[in-house]
Amino acid sequence: MLDSLAAAIAGLQQLLTWPTPGYLLAGVFIGYIVGILPGLGASAAMAFLLPVAVSLPPIDALVLLTATSAVSAIAGDLTSILLGVPGEATSAAIVADGHALALRGQGRYATGAAISASMMGALFGMGVLVAFIPFAPRVLAHVGSPELAALAIVGICLLVPLSHSDPVKGLFSGALGLALATIGLDPFRAEPRFTFAQLSLLDGLGLLPVALGIFAVAEALDMIRSPHLPEGSSTDAGGVMRGVRESVRQAGLVFRCSTIGAVIGSLPGVGASVTQWIAFAHAKASKRDDAATDEDLPGAIEGVIGPASATTATHGGAMVPTLALGIPGGLASSFLLSALILKGIAPGPTMLLPAGAGGQLPLVFALVWCTVIASALGALIGIGSLNWVARLARVRPALLFPVVLTFVLIGTVGERHLTADLGVLLVLGALGYAMSTLKWPRAPLMLAFVLGPLVERRVLLSNTLYGWSWVLRPSVMVLAAAAIALLLAGRRASRRRRSPRPTAREGSTSRADVLMSASFAAAGAAGLALSLLLTGRPGVFPRIAFGATFALSLVQLVLSWRKVVSGQPVRRPSERGGKHLIRIAWFLFFVANAWLLGLVLGTAISALVYLRLDAKESWRTTLAMTTGLVGLTWLLVIQLLHLSGHGFF
Amino acid sequence: MAVKHLATETTADGLTIGMLSQTSAADLIGSNVLGDFEILGSPGPPPQVVLFSRRSGIATVDAWRHAPKPPRFGSNGPPTPPYVEPLIAAAALGLPIQMVPGYANSADVRLAIDSGEVDAVCVSLDAYHTAYQAADVRAVLRFSAAPIPGLDAPDAMSIAADARARELLETGIYMMAPMVRFYVVPRGTPAARVALLREALEKTWVDPQFLADAHAAGLTIDPVTAGALEQTVATLKARPATLSDLRSILQSH
């Protein structure tokens, strides 16, 4: 105990000894910039910084990387909420409710809640790190494939409460997410599945193209020919503090989601991209305000607080196996591990010994202090810069559309540096827009997409190693009990919220719904037929996923058709079909130009044509906007991401 | 597919350089992909070692041979060396083995070793010195003729019972070792540029700053020239029967 206290003080002293505070501030600044810019996540920033870090003394190198990682997670929430474009993959879950709140004029409220919840999550994660790290080797030695399989299945069970507003559509959406997750090489024999001889699909679909396609494209397209400013966008002055107070009021939710982030995040291979969606689903299931469900009136503050706290808590959790075992908990911590090794510091149990015993405990505490201080500074900068960032949300939507879609395009190619991902964005963007317009739940798709590979890998590994006896392991039984409890809780929540539900829901009885169900059934049947061609283990999971997709879409088709023929009241779509086609056409125009002409030139031409022909802007505004976009795209794509050649310039 | 793309879809101007890795001899020669490339060189192979967890109770090759049930080896899957090499070694030396592919990455395999889910893993000496430094494992077999300081594991070749076993080991593991990470450019790249790139690589391998950085990162640098690699490929091509046997060994799992 005294050793730990002395190490904590020594760690703080190390952190505050010049020039280390300078590197802390540099990390905070870099983290903030990469966090708010789409396509430049913490992992990319750490990859760029690693060569610089190698030339620094160990403490400075590790502080620079840690501060960058800690702050980018907080800053990413700003663009997710205000623009509907995730700053990085780990901020994607916040878009669903955060941006909906912003569209209702509560952007500051949502941002205040997100930043404060992120701060609390970071503190919690560091608390877990300090408390858990001495026991980590013994605890993690009991985590095997059966436990990870059970955990992933528990996560999949969250689809049920997440789909309470329309169970068939919600479960279909989840099945579709599982099906999309099977694209790429199978995890056991490296056999291509649904890749259609496309090199870019061998590694599966990227998380950002999927998240941006399903969520951000729909938000961007809604801006076209939408003259309305967000309600109350200029009157939400006290919103930030109201959001902070809301996070404090929801301390229980913050605690539970931070626990999800820190504990699940401590398991190697389960990063913030997974924990944010599990926390999102849990937060939605435990929503306090029953007045509106996610589909009736999108934008619940719980859907912001939950993933925000889980994401930052995951960083603390991920550092546990990194420091205690030398096993990186995620991609960002793998860069931290590389820096440790390059600086001659061997991660492992001996690292946790006091300095006098040859360990590095003061350094571990310095990293904990660094995360805490950087998170606090990041939160302050985030709130301080909110006025500046929030101005974007007050710009006329039609004028903002090319900016937001450009961010979407950059984020899409920025994750894996593949222009082919624009094709993925095109398909999934159209899908996301259709689902959004017809009120099909989209969050279950993302949850299933991030958990699908974990479920497949770990269930099949468990079967290989233990047969079916793995389901009887005590730890698996405990997790199964948790899954059942979640299902029951979701059922209760569903019943509670269904009582005031109207009999005819928006779009659910429209002919477009029938058409959509039929299209999904056809796609599901095609996927099922292709998966039947796969032999052995590579075909098992795709058959289940596509089979479920096909079956559920058929059920929905029957339900929708019965409503149409029974003449139940139909709520007319708020916008005519022609407007949707125009929006899709502009989306296609932007993506096609970016693909054919490169991001810089393609975006410039697309923006120029759109601003003149559709937004009817003056030549002065059009040229000013286009020039600004060219500069921004050039800076991000060519200078920061270092992407050049065909497809980028 | 990726290798074919590199060979046929990229411009042969010397600006696109490929690093072919995680291949197996049978795949490499069988698919004849090397005919599409000019080889530049390799930083050299770190020796591979077979590690067993202490809780497996296996500390020697003899204990491995007489294990009550086949030891479980963790790996990502084909065609990575941790998958290919133990299977070839087990077939050549008559050792029992259960290969468990499907782990996402080496960190996952390491956790599986720690939790006792698998008994053994085949890793490079570099990984042994970095990722497995804190793990409770011991080296039981090495694929390297030269002794490794600090490791008393026997060389697989030294315990091979007959010439056929030695040929399987040599073709499938020892000769393939430099080809686990080697640099190529598409065939058709101007000869002057190929020569320039080869020379640049050779200068890099002896650059003091590069060597210092590699040492700090725990990476073994034991360069193999383009000429030596091309000679190896020619030798491998002259052994079709052995390559066929290797393919059969891998396909049986």
Interface residues (C-beta under 8 A of the other chain):
Chain A: V54 P137 L140 A141 H142 V143 G144 S145 P187 F188 R189 A190 P192 T195 A197 L199 L202 P268 G269 P321 L325 G326 I327 P328 S334 S338 I341 L342 K343 G344 A346 P347 G348 P349 T350 P453 R457 L460 L461 T464 L465
Chain B: M1 A2 H5 R72 G77 P78 P79 V100 P101 G102 Y103 A104 N105 A107 D108 R110 L111 A112 D114 S115 G116 E117 V118 T130 A131 Q133 A134 D213 A216 A217 G218
